Amino acid sequence: MKRLQSSRGVSLVELVVAMTIMTVIAIAGMSSFSYITKAIHTSRTRTLANNLIQEKMEVMKNYSYFQMLVTTHTAVNSTHGVEYDDVTYVPETVSMWGYPVFTRATHVAYAEMAGTQITTVSYASVDTGLKQITVYLMWEDGHNNKMLTIKNLLANPAATGMDSGIRGTVNKAVGGALTGAVVEVVGNPNWTAVSDSAGAYTFTVSRGTYSVIASSTGYYQQIRTNISAPRGGFGTADFTAGNAMVAIATGAFKTSVWMSTSIVISQVVAGTGAYIDDPGSDDAGYRTLHDVATLAAPLPLNERDVEYVELYNPTTFTWTLDSTNFQILYGNQDWSVPKTIPLAFTNNTLRPNHYFLIASTTPISIHGSTRTADAVYGTNAQFIANGFDNWTYDYRNVIKEYVDIPPAQCAWCQTAQPGGIGIKYNGVYVDRVAWRTGGLTAPEALTERTVGCQPTYADGLKDGDAIVRMTEPNDYKAAYGPAYDTDNNASNFRYMVAMLDDYSLPVYANASDGTTVYPNAYDWKRPVAGKPAHGAIAAAPDGYSLASQAYPVSPDTGNERADIFIEGVTTGTWTITVSSGAYMLQIGTVAITQGATYYIPDASTVSSWTASGYYNTRLTSASTGGFVQGYVYGADTAYWTPLNDLLVWASGVTGRTNSNGFYLLNTTSGTVTVTANYSTDNASYSPDSQSTTLSIGEVQTIPAFHLAQSGVIMGYVTTGTGALPNVVAKAVRTGAAYESYSDPSGYFYIRASTSAFTYTVTPVLASGQAYTSSPSPMTASLASTGSNVFVGTVTVSGGMGRITGSVKSDALCSTNANCVITTGVLLLASKGTISDPPPAISGVTAPGLADPIFSVSSQSDGTYNLEVTAGSYYMAAYYPLADPYSGSLSFQRKDKTPAQVSVTAGATTANIDFSGTWP
């Protein structure tokens, strides 16, 4: 039997599955279409970007070398990290419908080529004969920042080749040929050579007239001027006979360098052996140790022998000592943490080079002298509150007698006890001294360096004993302030077992002002030492010696110091600068003689020595920055002539050069700009600047400035009917050329060096431009510095003007009310007819065209702005049309009628529109 054919339909489940598959396929196709669309848009944007940046470069290359002005003022685009010209070549915004907004920016700089490497130099440099053009195109594509960059070079067509040379011989003034001397052309150190064993040298230059310098270590530089190097030949510059190299006569200087940054402990006395108001004592107020030991009971408070700590201020500033910022601490071998001695202040001021007396009671009398303490021990209750044990007796002899467990008998008698004293300012230790007895060690917290540096006193501090700070390495002299401080207790203090008058109580007659309110506070002595300034730097401004760093002498001994020795200092009188961190000192009138070592300071220097025979430099002047130093000389024939009394500026600090042309300025650290002849302080010379990076305490030598004597040559540039800006004017004389360009008012100002020769002034024009001048030729004489000479008027024909207008199409009137073309139309202008298609133009072929073609693209609003030289122009416009299906591009051309557009130099010819129907 024949099987019947199934007629079953599609189930709902199968239909849903099929629809799902089709939907996925459709979505995938749509997604692919989206990606394809984005890719096409990105590609077209990239193509347009390439066209826009190439277009700008072609416009820039149409300038002549001298009309291509280098960038002197810049702005920074932080998004893209580029620096561009915002004055001469103002950035352009190009917007076209359907595309991102593009920004075109330009930068022009002088360039130098060394081998295959091209580098740019400052716009203030001498014209290198080569300019680098950089064009940036920046835009945002979605959330991505995009940028294109192209560079090109423009060379000076008038630059001469290396077709000449300079040669000669370098001799010593005494001793024949000088080997290894460096000979170079002033202003062009790339033209250089080194003399051989016979003193001969030779190198290649461009033809011209030059100044040549010879230099060698240990010799004064020599210069030869007006050396003429002819085409195909050599100029001769011999450094012989009267121009031979003279050896530099040198000497040396030496000094020990100290600095003081804090107050110090100058004396610790544990028991004076003196009693106040004790009529029964023998020897007019003295009581012996035996007398104390035989007493049946403690003496009254005012009859106990007293202790004190004396402070000294070796710094140059006044300290305020009070209970909020100052502490004195005592410790022994039983305490892990020193304890604060409570004080009551009768005086709060410690002036420079003065003393401060802290005593267990006041007043105190020793050896017939009485002093009122500046601070006195507090009450028993205050001692107990500060952690001292609760004794039966008072705390007037803490340093000598204090122990945790008092002896069984004679509790007030002294015992052999190690200990230490420390002083804190604003919670930080500024000085400490500790001592040990036999095998017992004093607290390490009160010891400077290590416990091995603690001096050992077998019986501790007894009546009549004192620990006294040294005034200088390995010595104490009562006439000077005790300031020697190497942070080594064993080396910095002397143990005085006899307690002579000078070591016991500060009884000094040379009070600085005679005031007696606080007698001890007004005792005054000058320090001769301090902390050794290891690493300090000293420099002489002779221009030949090198800065030197202080080196340690006898470290970790009682004779430790820091010495500086500089040899090879040119004979003469100099100001020596010594600095360390934030402290410095300048020592003037240091007379260096040949072959001798000068010890500074001494009685003839400024500042002079502290005391006769002490060649110690104490750094006392505070500095928050560093020091820049250098020389300012003339230029040309006065290349090594020092310029005296010239104003020098260094990041806000000013000073003047001395008779040697030398300056030294204490300025801020960081990036520092140094300007010689700041604000043209001396109108006879041109200013110049250099920048450097300076560290705190650093002494940095800036390369010498060479300033040309100067005057101003001014003139006027016109089209015949009005001012013509941005025209380069050049002033030339033998061996030198200076240039500037006319400002918006048409005037130019050329600052040039003074000279016995006459300058000839001419404008530098582009191809197709011409000029007349009144007078003709224009000449100027700058025989005296500060001259201001008007040279004449320049009338330029064929100067730059502008053509502006818009592009429209009737076919677009239905889509926008103004009928503007938003996709970018290429506009061409030429004094000759424009072929169809137009000729291919490149940077190589453009200068050779009989009639250059100027071009620009219209913006998205349909407007354009085309810069051209003055004259009559044919114009043509190319309207790009893209096929939306194939992506192919075609162009519609439209010529401007009437046939020619007239452009006047310095003016704008407006409303030159392309509209109507495009063929």
C-alpha positions in Angstrom: 0.0 0.0 0.0 1.4 3.4 -0.9 2.6 5.5 2.0 0.8 8.8 2.2 3.0 12.0 2.1 3.2 13.9 5.4 1.5 17.2 5.5 2.6 18.2 8.9 3.4 22.0 9.3 6.2 23.8 11.1 5.9 23.7 14.9 5.9 26.9 17.0 9.2 25.8 18.6 10.9 25.4 15.2 9.6 28.8 14.0 11.0 30.5 17.1 14.4 28.8 16.6 14.5 29.8 13.0 13.6 33.5 13.8 16.3 33.6 16.5 19.0 32.4 14.0 17.9 34.9 11.5 18.0 37.7 14.1 21.5 36.8 15.2 22.6 36.8 11.5 20.9 40.2 11.0 22.5 41.7 14.1 25.9 40.4 13.1 25.5 42.0 9.7 24.4 45.3 11.1 27.3 45.2 13.5 29.7 44.6 10.7 28.2 47.4 8.7 28.7 49.7 11.7 32.3 48.7 12.0 32.8 49.2 8.2 31.1 52.6 8.4 33.4 53.7 11.3 36.5 52.4 9.4 35.5 54.4 6.3 34.9 57.5 8.4 38.3 57.1 10.2 40.1 56.6 6.9 38.5 59.7 5.3 39.3 61.7 8.4 42.9 60.6 8.2 43.1 61.4 4.5 41.6 64.9 5.2 44.1 65.4 8.1 47.0 64.5 5.9 45.8 67.0 3.2 45.4 69.8 5.8 48.8 69.4 7.3 50.5 69.1 3.9 48.7 72.2 2.8 50.0 74.2 5.7 53.5 73.0 5.1 53.3 74.0 1.4 52.1 77.5 2.4 55.0 77.9 4.9 57.5 76.8 2.2 56.3 79.6 -0.1 58.0 82.1 2.3 61.5 83.2 1.5 64.1 82.3 4.0 64.2 85.8 5.5 60.4 86.2 5.5 60.2 82.9 7.5 60.3 84.5 11.0 61.5 82.2 13.8 59.1 81.7 16.7 59.8 84.0 19.6 56.7 83.5 21.7 55.1 80.1 22.4 52.1 78.5 24.0 51.7 74.9 25.1 49.0 72.4 24.2 49.0 70.3 27.3 46.7 67.6 25.8 49.2 66.8 23.1 52.3 68.0 24.8 53.5 70.3 22.0 54.8 73.9 22.0 53.7 76.2 19.1 53.8 79.7 17.9 50.9 81.8 19.1 51.9 85.2 17.8 53.6 85.2 14.4 51.8 82.1 13.1 48.5 82.1 15.0 46.9 78.6 15.3 44.0 78.0 12.8 40.8 76.1 13.5 39.5 74.1 10.5 36.0 72.7 10.7 34.1 70.8 8.0 30.7 69.3 8.2 30.7 65.6 9.2 34.4 65.8 10.4 36.1 66.6 13.7 37.3 70.2 14.4 41.0 70.4 13.4 43.6 72.7 14.9 46.7 73.6 12.9 49.7 75.1 14.7 53.2 76.0 13.6 56.6 76.4 15.1 59.8 77.7 13.4 63.2 77.5 14.9 66.9 77.9 13.9 68.4 74.5 13.3 71.9 73.1 13.3 73.1 69.9 11.6 75.9 67.8 13.0 76.4 64.7 10.8 72.9 63.3 10.4 71.6 64.8 13.6 69.4 68.0 13.4 68.9 70.1 16.6 67.2 73.4 17.2 68.7 76.4 19.0 67.3 79.4 20.8 65.7 82.2 18.7 68.2 84.5 20.4 71.1 82.6 18.7 73.0 83.8 15.7 71.2 82.8 12.5 72.4 79.3 11.6 71.4 79.5 8.0 68.9 76.7 8.5 65.3 76.9 9.8 63.2 74.0 10.9 59.4 74.2 10.2 57.1 72.1 12.4 53.4 71.9 11.7 51.0 70.1 14.0 47.4 69.0 13.3 45.4 68.1 16.3 41.8 66.8 16.7 39.6 64.6 18.8 38.2 61.4 17.3 35.5 60.2 19.6 37.2 60.0 23.0 40.7 59.7 21.5 43.1 62.7 21.0 44.9 62.5 17.6 47.8 64.4 16.2 49.9 64.5 13.1 53.3 66.2 12.9 55.5 67.0 9.9 58.8 68.8 9.8 60.8 70.4 7.0 63.9 72.5 6.6 64.5 75.8 4.9 68.0 76.8 4.1 69.4 80.3 3.5 70.1 80.4 -0.3 72.8 83.1 0.4 74.8 80.9 2.8 78.3 80.3 1.7 80.0 76.9 1.6 83.1 75.8 3.5 85.4 77.1 0.8 88.2 78.6 2.9 90.3 78.0 6.0 92.4 79.4 8.8 95.8 78.2 9.9 98.7 79.4 12.0 101.1 78.6 14.8 100.7 78.8 18.6 103.8 79.5 20.7 104.5 80.0 24.4 105.8 83.4 25.3 108.7 81.6 26.8 109.7 78.1 25.6 108.7 77.6 21.9 105.7 75.7 20.4 102.6 75.0 22.5 101.1 71.6 21.9 97.4 70.9 22.5 96.2 74.5 22.4 92.5 74.8 21.3 92.0 77.4 18.5 88.5 78.4 17.5 86.5 81.1 15.7 84.7 83.5 18.0 80.9 82.8 17.8 81.3 79.4 16.1 83.1 76.8 18.3 82.4 74.1 15.6 85.2 75.7 13.6 88.1 74.6 15.7 91.4 72.7 15.8 94.1 71.7 18.3 97.8 72.6 17.8 100.2 69.8 17.1 103.7 69.2 18.5 105.1 72.0 16.4 102.3 74.4 17.5 100.7 74.3 14.1 96.9 74.1 13.4 94.5 74.4 10.5 90.7 74.1 10.0 88.1 74.8 7.4 85.7 77.8 7.4 83.4 79.7 5.1 85.0 82.7 3.5 84.8 85.8 5.6 86.5 87.8 8.3 86.7 86.4 11.8 88.2 86.8 15.3 90.1 83.7 16.4 90.9 82.6 20.0 93.6 80.3 21.3 93.3 78.8 24.8 95.2 76.2 26.9 95.1 75.1 30.5 97.6 77.2 32.5 97.7 80.0 29.9 95.9 83.3 29.4 93.6 83.2 26.3 94.8 85.2 23.3 92.6 86.6 20.5 93.4 87.7 16.9 90.9 89.9 15.2 90.1 90.8 11.6 91.5 87.5 10.2 90.4 87.4 6.5 89.8 83.9 5.0 89.5 84.3 1.2 87.7 82.0 -1.2 89.8 78.9 -1.9 92.6 80.1 0.4 93.7 80.4 4.0 93.7 83.2 6.5 96.7 83.2 8.9 96.3 83.7 12.6 99.6 83.2 14.4 99.8 83.3 18.2 103.5 84.2 18.3 105.7 87.1 19.3 103.4 89.8 20.8 100.4 87.4 20.7 102.1 84.3 22.1 100.5 82.4 25.0 101.5 83.8 28.4 101.6 81.3 31.3 99.3 82.2 34.2 101.1 83.1 37.4 99.3 81.4 40.3 99.3 81.0 44.0 97.0 79.2 46.5 94.9 79.9 49.6 94.0 77.8 52.6 91.6 78.1 55.5 89.8 76.0 58.1 86.0 76.2 57.9 83.6 76.3 60.8 79.9 76.9 61.3 77.6 77.0 64.4 73.9 76.3 64.1 72.8 75.9 67.8 73.6 76.8 71.4 76.0 74.6 73.2 76.8 73.4 76.8 79.9 75.4 77.7 80.5 74.3 81.3 79.1 71.8 83.9 80.1 72.3 87.6 78.8 69.8 90.1 80.0 71.5 93.3 81.5 75.0 93.7 82.7 74.5 97.4 81.3 77.9 98.0 78.7 78.8 100.7 76.5 81.9 100.7 76.0 83.9 103.9 78.1 81.5 106.0 80.0 83.7 108.6 81.6 80.6 110.1 83.4 79.5 107.0 87.0 79.9 106.6 89.0 81.6 103.8 86.4 84.4 103.3 83.5 82.2 102.3 85.2 78.9 101.2 84.4 75.7 103.0 86.5 72.6 102.3 85.2 69.1 101.5 86.5 68.0 104.9 84.3 70.6 106.5 81.2 69.2 104.9 82.0 65.6 105.8 82.3 66.4 109.5 79.0 68.1 109.8 76.4 66.5 112.0 73.5 67.6 109.9 72.8 69.2 106.5 73.7 72.8 106.1 70.8 75.3 105.5 69.7 75.7 101.8 71.6 78.9 101.2 74.8 77.4 102.7 75.0 74.3 100.6 77.6 74.2 97.8 75.9 74.9 94.5 76.0 73.4 91.0 75.4 75.0 87.7 75.3 74.4 83.9 76.5 77.2 81.6 75.3 77.6 78.0 77.0 79.6 75.2 75.5 80.9 72.0 78.1 80.8 69.1 75.5 81.5 66.4 74.6 84.8 64.8 71.0 85.0 66.0 69.2 85.4 69.4 67.6 82.5 71.2 64.5 82.7 73.4 64.7 80.2 76.3 61.6 79.6 78.3 59.6 76.7 79.8 57.7 76.1 76.5 60.6 75.6 74.2 63.7 74.8 76.4 64.5 71.8 78.6 67.6 70.7 80.5 67.8 67.0 81.4 69.9 64.9 83.7 70.5 61.1 83.6 72.7 58.4 85.3 73.5 54.7 84.8 70.3 53.6 86.5 67.8 55.4 84.2 66.9 54.4 80.7 65.3 57.7 80.1 66.8 61.1 81.3 64.6 63.2 83.5 63.9 66.9 83.1 65.2 69.3 85.7 62.4 71.9 86.5 63.4 75.5 86.0 62.3 79.0 86.9 63.5 81.6 84.5 64.7 85.1 85.5 65.8 85.9 81.9 64.7 84.5 78.6 67.2 85.9 76.1 70.4 84.4 74.9 72.1 86.8 72.4 74.9 85.9 69.9 78.2 85.1 71.6 76.7 85.5 75.1 76.2 83.1 78.0 73.3 81.7 79.9 73.6 80.5 83.6 71.4 77.7 85.0 72.1 77.2 88.7 70.7 75.3 91.7 70.2 78.5 93.5 70.7 82.3 93.0 72.6 84.4 93.4 75.8 82.3 93.6 79.2 83.6 94.8 82.6 82.1 93.8 86.0 83.5 94.3 84.7 86.9 95.3 82.3 87.3 92.4 78.5 87.1 92.5 76.2 86.2 89.6 72.4 86.1 89.3 71.3 83.0 87.5 69.3 83.3 84.3 67.3 80.2 85.3 67.2 78.4 88.7 66.2 74.9 89.8 62.5 74.5 90.6 60.9 73.2 93.8 61.1 69.7 95.4 57.5 69.1 94.4 58.4 69.9 90.8 61.4 67.5 90.9 59.1 64.7 92.2 56.5 65.5 89.6 59.2 65.0 86.9 60.1 61.5 88.1 62.9 62.1 90.7 62.6 60.0 93.8 61.1 61.6 96.9 64.1 62.3 99.1 64.3 63.7 102.6 66.6 66.4 101.4 66.3 69.0 98.6 67.5 68.6 95.1 70.2 71.4 95.0 73.0 68.9 94.1 71.4 66.7 91.6 74.4 66.3 89.3 76.8 65.4 92.1 74.8 63.6 94.7 71.6 62.1 93.1 71.3 58.2 93.3 68.2 56.1 93.4 69.1 54.7 96.8 70.9 57.2 99.0 73.9 55.9 101.0 73.3 54.7 104.5 75.3 57.5 106.0 75.8 61.1 105.1 73.0 61.3 102.6 74.0 64.8 101.6 77.6 63.8 100.8 78.9 63.3 97.3 79.4 59.9 95.8 81.2 58.7 92.7 78.4 58.9 90.1 78.4 58.8 86.3 75.9 61.1 84.6 75.0 63.3 81.7 73.4 66.6 80.8 71.4 67.4 77.7 69.6 70.4 76.4 66.6 70.4 74.1 65.0 73.1 72.0 61.5 72.6 70.8 61.8 69.0 71.9 65.0 68.2 70.0 68.4 67.7 71.5 70.8 70.5 70.5 73.7 69.5 72.7 74.7 66.7 75.2 77.6 65.8 77.4 78.0 62.6 79.5 80.8 61.2 81.7 81.5 57.8 83.3 83.2 56.7 86.5 85.4 53.6 86.5 83.3 50.8 85.1 80.0 52.6 85.3 78.6 54.0 82.0 76.6 57.2 81.7 73.2 57.1 79.8 73.7 56.7 76.0 70.8 59.1 75.4 73.0 62.0 76.7 76.2 60.9 74.8 77.3 62.4 71.5 78.5 59.7 69.1 79.1 56.5 71.2 79.6 55.7 74.9 83.2 55.2 74.0 83.4 58.9 73.6 82.4 59.5 77.2 85.3 60.9 79.3 86.1 58.9 82.3 86.4 60.6 85.7 87.4 58.0 88.4 85.7 59.8 91.3 82.9 61.5 89.4 82.4 65.3 89.6 83.5 66.6 93.0 83.7 69.9 94.7 85.9 72.2 92.7 85.7 70.1 89.5 84.3 71.3 86.1 83.7 69.9 82.6 84.6 72.8 80.2 84.1 72.9 76.4 87.1 73.6 74.3 87.4 76.9 72.4 89.4 75.3 69.6 90.9 72.0 68.6 92.8 70.5 71.6 92.8 73.8 73.5 90.9 76.1 75.8 91.7 79.8 75.8 89.7 82.0 78.3 89.8 84.9 75.9 87.5 83.2 73.4 84.0 81.7 73.3 83.8 77.9 74.0 82.3 76.8 70.6 84.5 73.8 69.4 81.9 71.1 68.7 82.6 67.8 66.7 79.8 65.9 68.4 82.4 63.9 70.4 82.2 64.4 74.2 85.8 63.0 74.8 87.3 65.5 72.3 85.1 68.6 72.9 85.4 68.9 76.7 88.2 69.3 79.3 88.0 68.0 82.8 89.3 70.6 85.2 90.2 69.0 88.5 91.6 72.2 90.0 88.7 74.4 88.9 90.7 77.6 88.3 88.9 80.9 88.3 88.4 81.0 84.6 86.8 77.5 84.6 84.5 77.9 87.5 82.1 80.9 87.2 81.9 83.0 84.1 83.5 86.2 85.4 84.3 88.1 82.2 85.0 91.8 82.2 84.4 92.5 78.5 80.6 92.8 78.6 79.4 94.0 75.2 77.2 96.9 76.4 77.8 97.3 80.1 74.2 96.3 81.0 74.0 94.7 84.5 70.4 93.6 84.7 71.4 90.0 84.2 75.2 90.0 84.5 75.8 86.5 83.2 73.5 87.0 80.2 75.6 90.0 79.1 79.0 88.4 79.4 80.3 88.2 75.9 83.2 86.4 74.0 83.9 85.9 70.3 84.1 82.3 69.1 87.1 81.2 67.0 85.9 77.7 66.1 82.6 75.7 65.9 81.5 72.6 64.0 83.9 71.6 61.3 82.1 72.4 58.0 83.0 69.2 56.2 82.0 69.3 52.6 81.9 73.1 52.4 82.8 74.6 49.0 85.1 77.5 48.3 85.7 79.2 45.0 87.9 82.0 43.6 86.5 84.2 40.8 89.8 84.3 38.8 88.2 82.1 36.1 91.0 79.6 36.0 91.1 77.8 39.4 88.4 75.2 40.2 86.1 75.2 43.2 87.4 73.0 46.1 85.6 71.1 48.8 86.6 71.0 52.5 88.3 67.8 53.6 88.5 66.3 57.1 91.8 66.7 59.1 92.5 64.4 62.1 88.9 63.0 62.2 87.7 61.5 65.5 90.5 63.2 67.5 90.7 66.3 69.6 92.3 68.1 66.6 89.4 67.4 64.1 88.7 70.2 61.7 87.7 70.9 58.0 90.3 72.5 55.7 90.0 74.0 52.2 93.0 74.4 49.9 92.7 75.8 46.4 95.8 75.9 44.3 96.3 77.4 40.8 94.5 80.7 41.7 95.6 83.5 39.3 97.7 86.2 40.9 95.7 89.2 41.8 93.2 90.4 44.4 89.9 88.4 44.7 86.8 87.9 46.7 86.6 84.2 47.9 83.2 82.7 48.5 82.9 79.8 51.0 79.5 78.1 51.4 78.0 75.1 53.1 74.3 74.4 52.9 72.4 77.5 54.0 75.4 79.3 55.3 78.1 81.3 53.4 80.8 83.9 53.8 82.6 86.1 51.3 86.1 87.2 52.0 87.4 90.1 50.0 90.7 91.6 49.1 92.5 88.2 49.2 95.8 89.0 47.5 97.3 86.0 45.7 101.0 86.2 44.9 102.9 83.9 42.6 104.1 80.6 44.2 102.8 81.5 47.7 99.9 80.1 49.8 97.7 82.8 51.4 95.9 81.8 54.6 92.5 83.4 55.0 91.1 85.4 56.7 93.8 87.7 58.0 94.2 91.3 59.3 94.0 92.7 55.7 90.9 90.8 54.4 87.3 91.8 54.7 86.0 90.3 56.9 89.3 90.1 58.9 90.3 87.3 61.2 88.6 86.9 64.5 91.9 87.0 66.4 95.4 87.4 65.3 96.9 84.1 64.0 93.6 82.3 63.7 93.0 81.4 60.0 89.5 80.2 60.6 86.5 81.0 58.4 83.2 80.9 60.3 80.2 80.7 58.0 77.7 83.2 59.4 75.6 84.6 56.6 72.4 82.6 56.0 71.4 81.6 52.5 68.2 79.8 51.3 69.6 79.2 47.8 72.9 78.9 46.0 75.4 81.2 44.3 75.9 82.0 40.6 79.1 83.7 39.5 80.8 84.6 36.3 82.2 87.3 34.1 80.8 89.9 31.7 83.1 90.9 28.8 82.7 93.0 25.6 82.5 91.5 22.2 84.3 91.6 18.8 87.6 93.4 19.3 86.8 93.8 23.0 86.0 90.1 23.5 88.1 89.8 26.7 87.6 93.4 28.0 85.9 93.2 31.4 82.7 95.3 31.7 82.6 97.1 35.1 79.5 98.2 37.0 77.1 96.3 34.7 73.8 95.2 36.3 73.3 91.4 36.5 70.0 89.9 37.4 69.5 86.3 38.7 65.8 85.3 39.3 64.9 88.4 41.2 68.3 89.2 42.7 70.6 91.9 41.3 74.2 92.9 41.6 76.9 94.6 39.6 80.1 93.5 38.1 83.5 94.6 39.6 86.5 96.0 37.8 87.3 92.5 36.6 83.9 92.0 35.1 83.1 89.5 37.8 79.7 89.1 39.6 78.5 86.7 42.4 74.9 86.6 43.4 73.2 84.7 46.2 69.9 83.6 44.6 67.2 81.0 44.9 67.7 77.3 44.2 66.1 75.6 41.2 65.9 76.9 37.7 67.7 80.2 37.6 67.9 82.7 34.7 70.9 85.0 34.7 70.7 88.2 32.6 73.7 90.5 32.0 72.9 94.2 31.5 69.4 93.6 32.8 66.8 95.9 31.4 69.5 97.4 29.2 70.8 99.2 32.3 73.7 100.3 30.2 72.4 101.5 26.9 75.9 101.0 25.4 75.5 97.2 25.4 73.0 94.6 24.4 71.6 92.4 27.2 72.0 88.6 27.2 70.6 85.7 29.3 71.5 82.2 30.3 69.7 79.6 32.4 70.9 76.9 34.8 69.7 74.6 37.6 71.1 75.5 41.1 71.1 73.5 44.3 71.1 74.9 47.8 74.6 75.9 48.9 76.0 75.3 45.4 78.4 77.8 43.8 77.9 77.6 40.1 80.0 79.4 37.4 78.0 80.7 34.4 79.8 80.7 31.1 81.1 84.2 30.3 78.8 86.8 28.8 80.2 88.7 25.8 78.0 91.8 25.2 78.2 93.8 22.0 78.3 97.6 22.3 75.1 98.7 20.7 73.0 101.3 19.2 69.7 101.2 17.4 69.1 101.6 13.6 65.5 102.4 12.9 63.6 102.8 9.6 60.1 102.7 8.1 58.6 100.2 5.6 55.6 101.1 3.5 53.6 100.0 0.5 53.5 103.6 -0.6 50.1 104.2 0.9 50.5 102.7 4.4 52.6 100.7 6.9 53.9 97.3 5.8 54.6 94.9 8.8 56.7 91.7 9.0 59.3 92.8 6.5 62.8 91.7 7.5 65.5 94.5 7.5 69.1 93.7 7.7 72.1 95.9 8.7 75.4 94.6 7.4 79.0 95.7 7.9 82.4 93.9 7.5 82.3 90.7 9.5 78.8 91.3 11.2 75.1 91.4 10.3 72.1 92.2 12.4 68.4 92.0 11.6 64.9 92.8 12.8 61.5 93.1 11.2 58.9 95.9 10.9 56.2 96.0 13.5 52.5 96.7 12.8 53.3 100.4 12.6 55.8 99.7 9.8 58.9 100.7 11.8 61.8 98.4 12.4 64.4 98.7 15.1 67.8 96.9 14.7 70.0 96.8 17.7 73.6 96.5 16.4 77.0 96.8 17.9 78.8 100.1 17.6 81.6 100.2 15.0 83.9 102.4 13.1 82.5 100.9 10.0 79.3 102.0 8.3 76.2 99.7 8.2 74.3 99.2 4.9 70.6 98.6 5.5 68.4 96.7 3.1 65.1 94.8 3.2 65.0 91.1 2.6 62.2 90.3 0.3 60.5 87.3 -1.3 60.6 86.4 -4.9 58.6 88.8 -7.0 58.9 91.7 -4.5 60.9 94.8 -5.1 61.7 98.0 -3.2 63.0 101.5 -3.4 64.5 103.5 -0.6 64.9 107.1 0.4 67.8 107.8 0.7 69.4 105.2 -1.6 71.5 103.4 -0.5 70.5 103.5 3.2 73.6 103.7 5.5 74.0 104.2 9.2 77.0 105.0 11.4 76.9 103.8 15.0 80.2 105.3 16.1 79.1 105.9 19.7 77.3 103.6 22.0 73.7 104.3 22.7 73.2 105.9 19.3 69.7 105.9 17.8 69.8 106.6 14.1 66.9 106.8 11.6 68.2 105.3 8.4 65.3 106.0 5.9 62.1 104.7 4.3 61.6 101.5 2.3 58.8 101.3 -0.2 58.0 97.7 -1.1 56.1 96.7 -4.2 54.8 93.1 -4.4 54.4 92.9 -0.6 52.1 90.4 1.0 48.3 90.9 1.1 45.2 88.7 1.5 42.3 87.5 -0.5 39.2 86.5 1.4 35.7 85.2 0.4 33.4 82.3 0.5 32.4 79.2 -1.6 28.8 78.4 -2.4 26.8 76.1 -4.7 23.2 76.5 -5.9 22.9 72.8 -5.6 23.1 73.0 -1.8 20.4 75.7 -1.3 17.9 73.1 -0.5 20.0 71.7 2.3 21.2 74.9 3.9 19.9 78.5 3.6 23.3 80.0 2.8 24.1 77.5 0.1 27.7 77.2 1.5 30.0 74.3 0.6 31.1 72.7 3.9 33.4 69.9 2.6 36.5 72.0 1.9 37.2 73.6 -1.4 40.8 74.0 -2.7 41.5 77.6 -3.8 44.5 78.5 -6.1 45.9 81.9 -7.0 48.7 82.7 -9.4 49.8 85.7 -11.4 50.0 83.4 -14.4 47.2 81.2 -15.8 46.4 78.0 -13.9 46.4 74.8 -15.9 43.8 72.1 -15.5 44.8 70.0 -13.7 47.2 72.4 -11.9 50.9 71.5 -11.9 52.3 69.3 -9.2 54.1 71.5 -6.6 56.7 70.5 -4.1 59.2 72.2 -1.8 61.9 71.6 -4.4 60.0 72.9 -7.5 58.0 75.7 -5.9 60.9 78.3 -5.8 61.6 77.6 -9.5 58.1 78.5 -10.8 58.0 81.7 -12.8 54.6 82.4 -11.2 54.2 80.8 -7.8 50.8 79.2 -7.0 49.3 80.1 -3.6 46.7 77.8 -2.1 44.4 77.3 0.8 41.3 75.2 1.7 38.0 76.7 2.7 36.6 76.0 6.2 33.4 74.3 7.1 31.5 77.6 7.2 32.5 78.1 3.5 35.0 81.0 4.1 38.7 81.1 3.1 41.6 83.4 3.8 44.5 83.3 1.3 47.9 85.1 1.8 49.6 86.2 -1.4 52.1 88.8 -2.6 50.8 92.0 -4.1 49.7 91.9 -7.7 47.0 90.7 -10.0 45.9 87.1 -9.7 44.0 84.4 -11.7 42.0 82.2 -9.3 40.6 78.7 -9.6 38.6 76.5 -7.1 38.3 72.8 -6.9 35.2 71.4 -5.3 35.6 67.7 -4.2 32.6 65.4 -4.6 32.6 61.9 -3.0 30.5 59.0 -4.4 28.6 57.6 -1.4 28.5 54.1 -2.9 32.0 53.6 -4.4 33.8 56.1 -2.2 35.6 57.6 -5.3 36.4 61.3 -5.4 35.9 63.7 -8.3 36.6 67.4 -8.6 34.6 70.3 -10.1 36.6 73.3 -11.1 35.4 76.9 -11.2 37.4 79.9 -12.4 36.9 83.3 -10.9 35.5 86.0 -13.1 36.5 88.7 -13.8 39.7 87.1 -14.9 42.0 88.7 -12.3 41.9 89.8 -8.7 44.0 92.8 -7.6 45.9 92.6 -4.3 47.6 95.5 -2.5 50.5 94.9 -0.1 49.5 95.0 3.5 45.8 95.1 2.6 42.9 92.6 2.2 40.9 92.1 -1.0 37.6 90.8 0.4 34.4 89.2 -0.9 36.0 87.2 -3.7 33.3 84.5 -3.7 32.8 81.4 -5.8 29.1 80.7 -6.1 26.3 79.7 -8.5 26.4 76.5 -10.5 29.5 74.3 -10.6 30.3 72.6 -13.9 
